[in-house]
Amino acid sequence: MADVRILVTGGAGFIGANLVRELLASAHDVTVLDDFSTGLPSNLQGLDVDVQVGSVSDPEAVACAMAGADVVVHLAARGLVARSIADPASTHLVNATGTLNVLLAARESAAHFIFTSSSSVYGANAHLPQREEMWMQPLSPYGASKMAGESYALAFREVYEMDVLVLRLFNVYGPGQRPDHEYAAVIPRFAQSALLNRPVEVHGDGNQTRDFTHVSSVVQVIVRSVEQRLSWPRPVNLAFGEHVTVNDVISVIQDQTMRQLQLVHREPRTGEIRNSRNDPTLIRQLFPGIEPIALSDGIASVLRWLGTGK
């Protein structure tokens, strides 16, 4: 499936830049819409991509970027639970209203719409493993905004007969994920701290679990979705059933760097769920052959990137 025009919103971000590189390697024509509020221009440096500066909260910018697109991968979002608690209105504007703007433009272009949601939608539902049909009760404005985006996307699929795929991401990590900002994720933050011999904050006891998913697996799923124009009537959890504690992450980083992390324990963050793990039955059914990256190999890729930028 070559010579297809693909719009990637948020394409200068961590997942977006990894995806753009893979799409270009597969000979696709890529446009990026990004306001660079979190993404970096340097992430796209040297790539043959049409970069349009703008926010998904601006309908005109979205319509301009969407013109002629066959597929849109909607990654742009105001991420992270803590930031959404501090500023719920901005989170809603980008994640809910922005998603509606992208859907409206995709409908006009008859574009296949792929939306990346979050496991945060499960929230208060503590049952594990998490399956797509389970009830949702977000514990943060971020989770609520992602649930709103899912609902809009699937409603447009039904009402307007659009090709829509909703992918729920679970704790994605890998090369390109920034360790240097206030809301940095645990793996790049801990890895950089180990390399620089700095103490790290651990919120809670470290026994909380996550289904960490390497960005390369996420990119493979999205690229296959693009090329197969896959549409599905309900969300699809994009994770492989990994059961990893924060303490496990610390242990792997210490083993690979041969350095002892200095741990400072803090209170658990408001709105954060205690445990998260997917039932991978559906993702394996829809995407046979795509396998998870072992945590040790994934963390090694992060350490290499932090050390060399590659």
N, C-alpha and C positions, 0 to 999 in steps of 0.2 A: 504494500500500500504506500507508494511513493507519491511525491508531488501533491500532498494533502496540506492544506493550510490549517495550522493549529494555533489557536490563541491560548497562551498560558498566562492567567492572571497570577500576580505574585511570583513571576518567573525569575526575579532576582533574589529570591529568598533561598533558604537552605534546600528544601525539597525541590523548589522550582528550578534552580540552577542545575541540580543533578539531572532533573527530568529533561530540561532543554538540551543538555549535552547529548543525552541518549536519543532524543528525537532527531537531532541534527545528524547524529551518526547513522540513523536509519533513513536518511535522505528526505526528511520532511521539511516543509516550509514553516518556520516558527515566528510568531509575533509574541512579544511580551508586553503586558500592561502592568506597570508597577509604579507606585508613588515613592518608593525608596524610604518609606518610614521605618522599615526594618531590614529590607533587602539591600544589597550593596551593588553599585554599578560594577565594581571589580569582579563580581561573581560571573558577569557576562562578558568580560573583557576578551577580545579576540575571537568571539563567536559570531558567526554569520546569522544574525538574528535582528529582526526589526523591533527596536525597543521604543515603546511609546510611554511617556511619563504621564501618569494620571492615576486617580483612585477609582475603585469600583463603586464608591459612593457618589460618583459623578456620572449620571446617565449619558451625557454627551461624550465623555472620554471612553466609556464602555462601548457605545455604539460605533465610534470611530475605529476603535481597535478591533471590533468584531466584524467589520465589513468584509465580506467574502470568506469568512472562516467556515471550514467544514466541521471542525471540532473545537470545543473550548474545554480546557482543563482548569477548573476554578479552584486555585490554591490560595488566592489572596484572602487574608483574614487578619483580624486583630487578635493575636493569640494570647494564650496563657490565662490561667485562672486568677492569679493574684492581680494582674493588670485589669481584668474585667471587674473585679470587686472594687478596685480603686476608681474605675471610670466605666460604669456599665453603659452609659449612653453612647460613648464612642464605639464600644464593642458591638452594640446593637446596630449602629449606623453602618459599620463595615460588614459585619458578619450576617446580619439579617437583611437589611435594606440593600446592601451591596450585592448580596446573592440574588435578590429579586431583580435588581438592575441587570445583572448578567443573564439571568433567565429570560427576561424580556427581549434583550438583544439577541440571544441565541434563538429564540422563537422566530424573530424576524429573519434571521439568516438560515433557518432550518438546520442549525448546527447541533451536532451531538454534544450533550452537556454532561461532563464528569465533575462531580462535586466531592471535595474531601471534607468529611465531617470528622467527628472525634468520639472516642470512647467515653468522653466526659458526659455524653448524653445519658448514660446509665445512672450516674450519680448515686442516689440513695439505694439503688437496687444492688445489694451486696452478694447476690447469688453468683457463684462461679461454677463452670466457665460461663462467660457471657455469650448469649446467642442472639441473633438478629431479631427474633420475635419477642424478646423479653420487654417488659414494661420499662419506661424511662422516667426518671425524676432527677433532672440536673440539680447539682448543689451550688452552682455558680452562674453568674450572668454569661460567662463564656459557654458553658454547656447548654444553657437555654438558647443562646443565639445560634449555636450549631444545630440544635434540634429544630429551630425555626427554619433554618436553611434547608435541612433535610425535608421538612414538611412541604415547603414551597416547591422544591425540586420534584418530589414525587407527585404532588398535586398537578404540576405542569405536565408531567408525563401522562397522567390520566386525562386531563381536560383537553390538552392541546396535541396529544399523541406524539409528544417529543421523545427522542431517544435520550434517556437519562440513566445515569449510573451514579449511585451514592456509595462512596467508600468511607467507612469509619476507620480512622487511623488510631493506632495504639502506640504511644511513646516511641516515635521514630527518632533514630539517631544515626550518626555517620559523619564522614568527611564533609566539611563545609558548614557544620552547625556551630554557630558562634558561642564561645565560652566567656565572652568579655562584656556581657551586659547584665543588668540587674536581675532579669528573669531567666538567665541561662539554665538550660536543662542539666540534669545531674551528670550525665556521662562526659560531655565536653568540659564541664566545670571542674569535675573531680580530676579528669585526666590532665588538664592544664595545671591544676594545683599541684599534682604529683610532680610534673616536669619542672615546676618553678619552686618546689619545696615550700608551698604555702598551705596554711590550714584551710579546711573546708567546713562549711556549715552543713549539718545533717538535720533535717527537720523530722523530728520523731526519733524512734529507736532504730531505724534502718531496716526493720523487718517488714515494712510495707512492700508489696509485690507489684511488679509491672510486667507487661508482655512487650518487652523491648523488641522493636522491629527495625532491622537495618534499612537504610534508605535505598540500597540497591534493590531489595525485594519490592519495596513500594514502587519504585520506578519501573521495574519489570511488569508489575501488574497494570500500572497505568498505560504503559506503551502497548501492551497487548489489548487493553480495553479500547484504546484509540484505533488500533489497526483492525480490530474485529467489530468496531462500532457496537460494543456490548451495551445493551440496555437491560435493566433488571427491575422488577416491580417493588422491591424492598431494599433497604440498605444492606451492604455487604461489609462485614467486619474484615479489615485488612490486618491480620496478625495471625501467628501460627501456634498459639497455645503455649508460649514460653512462660515459665514460672520462675521469675528472677527477683530476688530482694535487692534493695539498695546496698545492703551489706555484701551481697554477692558481687555487685559491681565494684565496690571498694576493694574486695579481695583480689579480683582479676587485675585491676589497675595496679595494685601494689605488687602483685607477682610479675607483671610485665615490665614495670619500671624499676623493680627491685628497690622501691622506696616506701617508707611507712608514712601513710597519710596522717596528718594531725587533725583529729576530728573534734569539732565543736558542736554539741547537740543543742538544737533549739526546739521550741514547741512546734507541733505539726501545724501546717499552714491551713488557714480557714478555707473551706470549700474543696480541699483535696480529698480524693477517695483513698481508702486504705489499701484496697487490693483490686487488681485488674488482670483479667486473663481471658482470652478469647477461646471459643470453641471453633476450631478451624475447618469444620466440616464443609461449609459452603465455599469458603475461599479455595479450598483444595478441589472442590467439584468444578468450579468455574475456571480455575487457572492451574490445571494439572502441570506438574513439572517445575513449578516455581517453589523453591525450598527456602527455608530461613537460613540466615547466616549465623553460625555459632557465635555466642557472646564473646568468646575469647578472640575470634577472628575479627569480629566487628569492632571491638575495643582497640585491637591492634591497628585497624585502619584509621581510627580516630587519632591515635597516638602518632602514627606516621604523618597524617595530615597536619597535626599541630606542630610537628617537628620540621616538616619540609614544605608544607603547603600543597602536597600532592596526594 
